[in-house]
Amino acid sequence: MAKRKIDKATLRQRIQELDIDNELKSQLLDAVSEQKKYGLVWEDHKEDAEEELREKIPVLKEDRQLAILSSPRGGQEGANHILIEGDNLHALTALTYTHEGMVDVIYIDPPYNTGNKDFVYNDSFVDSEDGYRHSKWLSFMEKRLHIAKKLLSDRGVIFISIDDNEQANLKLLCDEVFGEENFLASIIWQHSLQPKGYLDTFSLHHNYTIMYKKANYKLVPMERTDEDNKAYSNPDNDPKGPWRSGDVRNALYRPNLIYDIISPSGNIIKPCANGWRWSKETVQEKIRTGEIIFNSDETRIIRKIYLSTLEGRAPETIWFGKDVGTTREGIGELKDIFGKAPFDTPKPIRLLKRIMHFSNQRNATILDFFAGSGTTLHATMQLNAEDGGHRKCILVTNNENNICRDVTYERNKRVINGYTTPKGVEVEGLHNNNLRYYKVDFVPRDLSATGQKELLAASTNILCIKNDLYDEQEMFGSIRLRKHIARYFDDKQGKKMLIIYKVEAIESIVEEIAQMPDDTKIKVYVFSTSNYAMDADFEDVADKVELYAMPAALWNAYKKVLPEKLNAVKEEEENV
């Protein structure tokens, strides 16, 4: 039977005539009215992690027993890294407050949705026979990528590893989320070298890493090697150094660039079919400076491209295993640490170091919210050790089969503290690093005064992460603080943060601030049931403080990404 088409006006009229709930009718009309012309269309699926956010607000709770403080004061002495155990949708929601617009590099290696028990949706594996296999995966990824985009800085870049099962879908999804104009490359990584023994299909040796940028990102060239430079020489002892010959032809026909060139001895060199690369005046200047020379019989011109003018080389879209490592290399790295490989497909450290190269910032913030075996943090710390950088890394993973605690955390604990390989080789620890372990926790999504107090009390760890400040002090000037009233953090290197839970304490705190030197402003988070941060109370010390109303500051970030509450009951935002 031929498919019958109905125009949208007729379809809207049919929907209006249906005897159904008005809310459902409204949703159907909205769906028909959407003007999408090109791109992915899939059925959205409810996800338990998202449904939980309709009634709860995620916070982060530190497990202090697992903190690794190799460089206790952090700051310039060492980098502070974070590992978050929990569903990454919940963790990303929390990070919208701490890191919105602050992440320089995101690398993720999500489930590839092969149908072979690698992708869990709502606590069930999605197998190859599931008719909604692709739409479930797209629903899962879209929610997370939208938040990831918010976290990227305006010069940030994201890398996503994937294979053929979802590569085409992921490319279209990322075109929608990040913008097709921000696509940079689909990089082919040679993850294995050994030919497979089967003969009935292709021996698979690669997967993909797709790369998208934010608006102000500038592509970082690769460093040049001796192999890249072997074509450069200096046969004429040019004082500008080694050079190679370059093209002088124009790629497209330009009639204004068609002219004869006269050699020093008067020979005439006819123009190329499309004309020369430059104007006649520019060519004459290049001849004068020696950038353009003639061959021995003066029948053609030679353009010099000087090695000294090249800042690097263009990065390639094929990354060979010999250059960036293979899965086997990643497995070997885990075996050196654990004596066995507790993870099937770890990425090699060299691959992650290549990815981090594209940030070109030694103080970059790096995020991996499918952390797996924790290679991203290992590579971050190793790269810092090699080039003196101060990169900070955030890892997020669930604890399925105890992977977060027993693999991700344990691996990097040993990397920081040092370990012995199965062959008895002592590996010195990367001591100039701290690692703090957090678990996703929740408070009720309740914006009453009582609910807001509970949210603020549970947000202290989030404020420490946001300000990269963890050194709590018992005294604030001459005041001994009680934790349910106020808490004070000071790293003794210039960063100070005060959290006030009880407004009754403001008067005495202001008096203490007035006695303090003006060397550094104190960030003050003060409890308020609105966006008003008690500015009038701090008027006398306004030049010494930066005020923030809490939990309003937190809620204002969260509400951009939280789903609507159940039963479509909206929070009373005027109270926050």
C-alpha positions in Angstrom: 0.0 0.0 0.0 1.4 3.4 -0.9 2.1 5.7 2.0 -0.4 8.5 2.3 0.9 12.0 3.1 -1.1 14.4 5.2 -0.2 18.1 5.3 0.5 19.6 8.7 -2.6 21.8 8.7 -4.9 18.8 8.2 -2.9 16.9 10.9 -3.3 19.7 13.4 -7.1 19.8 12.7 -7.3 16.0 13.2 -5.5 16.3 16.6 -7.9 19.1 17.7 -10.8 16.8 17.1 -9.4 14.0 19.2 -11.1 13.2 22.5 -8.0 13.1 24.6 -6.4 15.0 27.6 -5.7 18.6 26.7 -2.1 18.4 27.9 -1.4 15.5 25.6 -3.2 17.3 22.8 -1.0 20.3 23.3 2.2 18.1 23.2 1.0 16.5 19.9 0.4 19.9 18.4 3.8 21.1 19.5 5.4 18.1 17.9 3.6 18.6 14.6 4.6 22.3 14.6 8.4 21.7 15.0 10.2 23.0 11.9 13.2 20.6 11.9 14.3 20.1 8.4 17.4 17.9 8.7 19.1 15.8 11.3 18.4 12.9 13.7 15.0 12.0 14.8 14.6 9.3 17.5 12.2 8.3 20.2 13.1 9.8 23.5 13.1 7.3 26.4 12.7 7.8 30.1 15.9 7.3 32.0 15.9 6.5 35.7 18.7 8.9 36.3 16.8 11.8 34.8 13.5 10.9 36.6 15.4 10.9 39.9 16.3 14.6 39.3 12.6 15.5 39.1 12.4 15.1 42.9 16.0 15.3 44.1 19.0 17.7 43.8 22.4 16.1 43.4 25.2 17.2 45.7 28.7 15.8 46.3 29.8 14.1 49.5 33.5 13.6 50.1 34.9 10.3 51.4 37.8 11.8 53.3 39.3 8.4 54.1 40.1 8.0 50.5 41.7 11.4 50.0 45.3 11.2 48.7 47.1 14.3 49.8 50.5 13.8 48.4 50.9 17.6 48.1 48.7 18.7 51.0 48.4 22.4 50.3 47.7 22.0 46.5 48.0 25.5 44.9 51.3 26.0 43.2 52.8 23.0 45.0 50.5 20.4 43.4 47.4 19.8 41.3 44.1 19.0 42.9 42.2 16.3 41.0 38.7 15.0 41.6 37.1 11.5 41.3 33.3 11.4 41.5 31.5 8.1 42.0 28.0 8.1 40.7 25.8 8.4 37.6 27.5 10.9 35.3 24.2 12.7 34.6 23.9 13.5 38.3 27.6 14.4 38.6 27.4 16.6 35.5 24.5 18.4 36.9 26.5 19.3 40.0 29.4 20.4 37.9 27.2 23.0 36.1 27.7 25.1 39.2 31.4 24.4 39.9 32.7 24.4 36.3 30.3 26.0 33.8 32.4 27.5 31.1 35.6 26.4 32.8 36.6 23.1 31.3 39.3 23.2 28.6 39.3 19.6 27.4 36.7 16.9 27.6 37.6 13.4 26.6 35.0 10.6 26.9 34.9 7.0 25.9 31.2 6.1 26.2 29.6 2.7 25.7 29.8 1.8 22.0 26.4 0.1 22.0 27.6 -3.0 20.4 24.8 -5.2 21.7 27.3 -7.3 23.6 26.5 -6.2 27.2 28.5 -2.9 27.0 25.6 -0.4 27.4 23.4 -0.3 30.4 20.1 1.6 30.3 18.0 1.8 33.4 19.9 -1.1 35.0 19.4 -3.4 32.0 21.8 -4.3 29.2 20.7 -3.2 25.8 21.3 -6.1 23.5 21.4 -6.3 19.7 17.8 -7.5 19.4 16.4 -4.4 21.2 14.3 -2.5 18.6 15.0 0.7 20.5 18.7 0.1 20.9 19.9 3.2 18.9 17.2 5.6 20.3 18.0 4.6 23.9 21.7 5.3 23.3 20.9 8.6 21.6 18.6 9.7 24.5 21.3 8.7 27.0 24.1 10.6 25.2 22.1 13.7 24.3 21.3 14.6 27.9 25.0 14.4 28.9 26.4 16.2 25.8 24.1 19.2 26.3 25.6 19.6 29.8 29.1 18.9 28.6 28.7 21.8 26.1 27.8 24.1 29.1 30.9 23.1 30.9 33.3 23.8 28.0 35.1 27.1 28.1 34.8 29.3 25.0 38.2 28.0 23.9 37.5 24.4 24.9 37.4 21.2 22.8 35.8 17.8 23.2 36.9 14.4 22.0 34.6 11.4 21.9 35.8 7.9 21.1 33.3 5.6 19.3 33.2 2.8 16.8 31.0 1.9 13.8 28.0 0.9 15.8 27.1 4.6 16.6 29.7 6.7 14.8 27.3 8.0 12.2 24.6 8.7 14.8 27.0 10.4 17.1 28.3 12.7 14.4 24.8 13.9 13.6 23.9 14.3 17.3 27.1 16.3 17.9 26.3 18.5 14.9 23.0 19.4 16.7 24.5 19.9 20.1 27.8 21.6 19.3 27.0 23.0 15.9 28.0 21.5 12.6 30.3 24.5 12.0 32.3 23.5 15.2 33.2 20.0 13.9 37.0 19.7 13.6 37.8 16.1 12.7 36.9 12.5 12.8 40.2 11.0 13.8 40.9 7.3 13.0 42.9 5.6 15.8 44.7 2.4 15.0 43.9 0.6 18.3 45.4 -2.8 17.3 48.3 -4.0 15.1 47.9 -7.8 15.3 45.9 -9.4 12.4 42.9 -11.4 13.6 42.7 -15.1 13.0 39.2 -15.2 11.5 38.6 -15.1 7.7 34.8 -14.5 7.4 34.9 -10.8 8.0 37.3 -7.8 8.1 40.0 -7.7 10.8 39.1 -4.5 12.7 42.0 -2.3 13.6 40.5 1.1 14.3 37.9 3.2 15.9 37.1 6.9 15.8 37.6 10.0 18.0 35.4 12.8 16.8 36.4 16.3 17.8 34.3 19.5 18.3 35.4 22.9 19.4 33.8 26.0 21.1 33.8 29.4 19.3 37.2 30.7 20.4 39.2 27.5 20.2 42.3 27.7 18.0 43.7 24.5 16.6 47.1 23.6 18.0 49.7 22.4 15.4 51.8 19.3 16.1 55.5 19.6 16.9 57.8 19.0 14.0 60.1 16.0 14.0 63.3 15.2 12.2 61.2 13.2 9.7 59.1 16.2 9.0 62.2 18.3 8.4 64.2 16.0 6.2 63.1 17.7 3.0 64.6 21.0 4.1 68.2 21.9 3.2 70.4 25.0 2.5 72.3 24.3 -0.7 72.9 28.0 -1.4 73.8 29.0 2.2 70.8 31.2 2.5 71.3 33.2 5.8 67.6 32.5 6.6 68.4 28.9 7.0 67.1 25.6 5.5 64.3 25.7 2.9 62.4 23.6 0.4 60.8 24.6 -2.9 57.1 25.5 -2.9 54.3 26.0 -5.3 54.1 29.3 -7.2 50.9 28.5 -9.2 47.5 29.8 -8.4 44.9 27.2 -7.6 42.0 29.1 -9.3 42.0 31.1 -12.5 42.8 34.8 -11.7 43.2 36.9 -14.9 44.8 39.8 -13.0 47.7 37.4 -12.0 48.6 36.4 -15.5 51.8 38.2 -16.5 55.3 37.5 -17.7 58.2 37.3 -15.2 61.6 38.6 -16.4 64.7 36.9 -15.1 67.8 38.8 -14.0 69.4 38.0 -17.4 66.3 39.0 -19.4 64.7 35.6 -20.0 60.9 35.6 -20.1 59.0 33.1 -18.0 55.4 32.7 -19.1 52.6 32.5 -16.5 51.0 29.3 -15.3 47.5 28.4 -16.7 45.7 30.0 -13.7 48.2 32.7 -13.1 50.9 33.3 -10.5 50.3 33.0 -6.7 51.0 36.7 -6.1 50.8 40.1 -7.8 53.6 41.3 -10.1 54.8 43.8 -7.4 54.9 41.0 -4.7 56.9 38.7 -7.0 59.4 41.4 -7.7 59.8 42.0 -4.0 60.3 38.3 -3.3 62.9 38.2 -6.1 64.7 41.1 -4.5 64.8 39.5 -1.0 65.8 36.1 -2.3 62.6 34.3 -1.4 62.1 33.6 -5.1 65.1 32.3 -7.1 65.6 30.9 -10.6 66.9 27.6 -11.8 70.3 27.3 -13.6 69.0 28.1 -17.0 66.4 30.6 -15.7 63.5 28.8 -17.3 61.5 28.5 -14.1 61.2 30.2 -10.7 61.5 28.5 -7.3 59.8 29.7 -4.2 61.6 29.1 -0.9 59.6 27.9 2.1 61.9 28.5 5.1 61.9 26.0 8.0 62.3 28.8 10.4 58.9 30.3 9.5 57.0 27.1 10.4 55.6 26.9 13.9 54.6 23.2 13.6 52.8 20.9 11.2 49.1 20.3 10.6 47.7 17.4 12.7 46.7 14.4 10.8 43.3 12.5 11.0 45.0 9.1 11.2 46.8 8.3 14.5 48.9 5.2 14.2 49.4 2.8 17.1 53.2 3.2 16.9 52.8 7.0 17.6 50.0 7.1 20.2 49.8 3.5 21.6 47.3 0.7 21.2 44.8 -1.2 23.4 47.4 -3.8 24.0 49.7 -1.0 25.3 47.0 0.2 27.6 46.5 -3.3 28.9 50.2 -3.6 29.6 50.1 -0.3 31.6 47.4 -1.8 33.8 49.3 -5.0 34.2 52.4 -3.1 35.4 50.2 -1.4 38.1 47.9 -4.3 39.2 49.8 -7.4 38.0 46.8 -8.1 35.8 44.4 -6.1 33.6 41.1 -5.4 35.6 39.7 -3.6 32.5 39.2 -5.0 29.0 39.8 -2.0 26.7 41.8 0.7 28.5 43.1 3.6 26.4 46.9 4.0 26.4 48.5 6.9 28.1 50.1 8.1 24.9 46.7 8.5 23.2 45.4 10.7 26.1 48.6 12.8 26.0 48.1 13.4 22.3 44.6 14.6 23.0 45.7 16.9 25.8 48.2 18.4 23.4 45.4 20.2 21.7 44.6 22.3 24.7 48.0 24.0 24.6 47.5 25.1 28.2 49.6 23.8 31.0 47.0 24.8 33.5 44.1 23.2 31.6 41.1 21.7 33.4 40.3 18.3 31.9 37.1 16.3 32.3 36.4 12.6 31.6 32.9 11.5 32.7 33.2 8.0 31.4 36.4 7.5 33.3 36.7 3.7 33.1 40.2 2.6 34.2 41.3 6.2 34.9 43.8 6.6 32.0 42.8 10.3 31.6 44.0 11.2 35.1 47.1 9.1 34.8 48.0 10.8 31.6 47.3 14.2 33.1 49.7 13.7 36.0 52.4 12.2 33.8 52.2 15.1 31.3 52.4 17.6 34.2 55.5 15.8 35.5 57.1 16.0 32.0 56.5 19.6 31.2 56.0 21.3 34.6 52.3 21.9 33.9 49.5 22.4 36.5 46.6 20.6 34.7 43.7 19.5 36.9 41.6 16.5 36.1 38.0 15.6 37.0 36.9 11.9 36.6 33.4 10.6 36.8 32.3 7.0 36.7 29.7 4.8 38.3 30.8 2.0 40.6 29.4 -0.9 38.6 31.4 -4.0 39.6 33.3 -1.8 42.0 35.2 -0.2 39.1 35.4 3.3 40.6 36.8 2.2 43.9 38.9 -0.8 42.9 40.2 0.3 39.5 39.8 4.0 38.7 40.7 5.1 42.2 43.2 2.4 43.0 45.1 2.9 39.8 45.7 6.6 40.4 46.4 6.1 44.1 49.3 3.8 43.1 50.4 6.2 40.4 50.6 9.0 43.0 52.2 7.0 45.8 54.4 4.8 43.6 54.2 1.1 42.9 56.3 -2.0 41.9 55.7 -3.8 38.6 55.4 -7.6 38.4 59.0 -7.6 37.2 60.1 -5.9 40.4 60.7 -2.5 38.9 60.1 0.3 41.4 58.1 3.1 39.8 58.4 6.4 41.6 55.2 8.1 42.5 53.9 11.3 40.9 53.8 12.9 44.3 53.0 16.4 43.3 49.3 15.6 43.1 46.2 15.3 45.3 43.2 13.2 44.6 39.8 13.7 46.4 37.1 11.1 46.2 33.4 12.1 46.1 30.1 10.3 45.9 26.9 11.7 44.4 24.4 12.3 47.1 20.9 13.9 47.1 18.8 16.3 49.0 15.0 16.7 48.4 14.1 19.2 45.6 12.4 21.4 48.2 12.7 25.2 48.0 11.1 26.0 51.3 13.3 27.8 53.8 14.0 24.4 55.5 14.8 22.8 52.2 17.2 25.6 51.3 19.1 25.3 54.5 19.5 21.6 53.9 20.8 22.3 50.4 23.3 24.8 51.6 24.5 22.5 54.4 25.1 19.8 51.8 26.8 22.1 49.3 30.0 22.8 51.2 32.0 20.2 49.2 30.7 21.7 46.0 31.9 25.2 47.1 35.3 23.8 47.9 35.5 22.2 44.4 34.3 25.4 42.8 37.0 27.5 44.5 39.7 24.7 44.5 40.0 25.5 48.2 40.0 22.7 50.8 42.1 24.0 53.7 39.5 24.5 56.5 40.5 26.6 59.5 39.1 26.4 63.0 39.5 30.1 63.6 38.3 33.1 61.7 40.4 35.8 63.1 39.6 35.7 66.9 36.4 33.7 66.4 36.4 29.9 66.9 33.8 28.7 64.4 31.2 26.0 65.0 30.5 24.1 61.8 26.8 24.5 61.9 27.1 28.3 62.1 30.0 29.1 59.7 33.0 27.5 58.1 36.2 29.2 56.9 38.7 28.0 54.3 42.1 29.6 53.7 45.0 28.1 51.8 47.5 30.7 53.1 48.4 31.5 49.5 45.7 34.1 48.9 42.4 32.2 48.5 39.8 32.6 51.2 36.3 31.4 51.5 33.7 31.8 54.3 30.3 30.0 54.4 27.7 31.4 56.7 24.9 29.1 57.6 23.3 31.2 60.4 22.6 34.9 59.5 22.7 35.7 63.3 26.5 35.3 63.0 26.9 38.0 60.4 27.4 40.9 62.8 30.3 39.4 64.6 31.9 38.1 61.4 31.7 41.6 59.8 33.4 43.1 62.9 36.2 40.5 62.4 36.5 41.2 58.7 36.9 44.9 59.5 40.1 44.1 61.5 41.7 42.1 58.7 44.2 43.4 56.2 43.1 44.3 52.7 45.5 41.9 51.0 42.8 39.5 49.5 39.1 39.6 49.2 37.2 36.9 51.0 34.5 35.0 49.1 31.5 35.0 51.4 28.6 32.6 50.8 25.7 33.6 53.0 22.4 31.8 53.6 19.5 33.6 52.0 16.1 32.5 50.9 16.4 34.8 47.9 19.1 36.2 45.5 19.9 38.9 48.1 23.2 38.2 49.7 22.7 40.5 52.8 24.7 43.3 51.1 23.6 45.9 53.5 25.0 43.9 56.5 28.4 43.9 54.8 28.3 47.5 53.7 31.2 48.6 56.0 33.5 45.9 54.6 32.2 45.8 51.0 35.7 46.4 49.7 37.0 43.2 51.4 34.4 40.7 50.4 32.7 39.1 47.4 29.2 38.2 48.4 27.1 35.3 47.1 23.6 34.3 48.1 23.3 30.6 48.8 21.7 28.3 47.8 20.4 30.7 45.1 23.7 30.8 43.3 23.7 27.0 43.2 20.0 26.7 42.2 20.4 29.3 39.4 23.0 27.0 37.8 21.0 23.8 38.4 17.7 25.0 37.1 19.2 25.4 33.6 19.7 21.6 33.3 17.3 20.0 35.8 14.2 18.4 34.3 10.7 19.7 35.3 9.4 18.4 38.6 6.9 15.5 38.6 3.3 16.5 38.0 4.5 19.7 36.3 4.6 21.5 39.6 7.1 24.3 39.2 9.4 25.5 42.0 8.6 28.8 43.6 11.6 30.5 42.0 10.7 33.8 43.5 11.7 32.4 46.8 15.2 31.7 45.7 
